[in-house]
Amino acid sequence: MLPSRSRLSVLVFLIPPLALYCIAVLFPILQSLFLSFFEWDGISDLQFVGLANYIHMFTGDTVFWRAFFNALGYLVICLVLQLGGGLVVASLLTSLRRGRELVKTMYLLPAVISTVAIAFLFARIYSADPVGLLNQILQWVGLGDVARPWLSDVHTVLAAVSIPEGWRFTGLYVLIIYAALIAVPAELEEAARLDGANAWRIFTKIRFPYIRPVWITTVIMATTYALRGFDIPYLLTNGGPGQSSELLTTYMYKTAFTSTNYGYASSISVFIVVECLVAVGLIYLLLRRKADA
């Protein structure tokens, strides 16, 4: 048990960040929860409507469900790029003899670039008129028939707005996973090689189980960030064409600041918070269960 002096020191350093967390995170969540039971345009008086916003959201709003399933597709693409790509690159980095720092810097660079700059960059890459880089490459390799206006085609726009977000943070997860991989005891891998284990068995039986706690944290980070994704899809397409790239976050933003329906927007924001909490719980339970199996 800590002495009273030590407990006081812990409290002195713990209270300011906790207070900041409550003000910046918990209070807005509680305020959104409160507003979700009202109809409010930001100017007139609050009108209590009870659960009407939630009932409409779940039973009468087709745009909400379109945005929800778009968000799931956006999540899958981001996870494949960030976690799948991050794991592959980090594994390759462990066997790289030279240039590790350069490679890590190149992969991390997108994470420190302005979001607006990334959106503008990919808008030019996807451009159909003038012809952007992606369509030019397709023409060079003889696939000109595949070229299209990627951001205005309802069949490709969701993937087109998801890829920049996945690319942007892949380097961050590369560094996290790489740091975990290099901490795996070398003697375990050496003993497995002496027993005749190939590279795949060493990875699945030694490396990945060893980094599982880090992997769980990484999956939770990537999932919650993707579910809250907003800036790049909003800047690239504003949810269009139609609602083909509408996400819950962009729909919430437009409901609040374009339609000035703050009560209903608050209901959507509460749903996003609950969605993130449920996703975190499911990920933790599934991965921990596999670890204990």
Secondary structure, DSSP 8 states (H G I E B T S, - for coil): ---HHHHHHHHHHHHHHHHHHIIIIIHHHHHHHHHTTEE--SSS--EE-TTHHHHHHHHT-HHHHHHHHHHHHHHHHHHIIIIIHHHHHHHHHHT--S-HHHHHHHHHGGGGS-HHHHHHHHHHHH-TTTT-HHHHHHHHTT-GGG---TTT-TTTHHHHHHHHHHHHHHHHHHHHHHHHHTTS-HHHHHHHHHTT--HHHHIIIIIHHHTHHHHHHHHHHHHHHHHT--HHHHHHHTT-STTTT--HHHHHHHHHHTS--HHHHHHHHHHHHHHHHHHHHHHHHHHHHHHH-
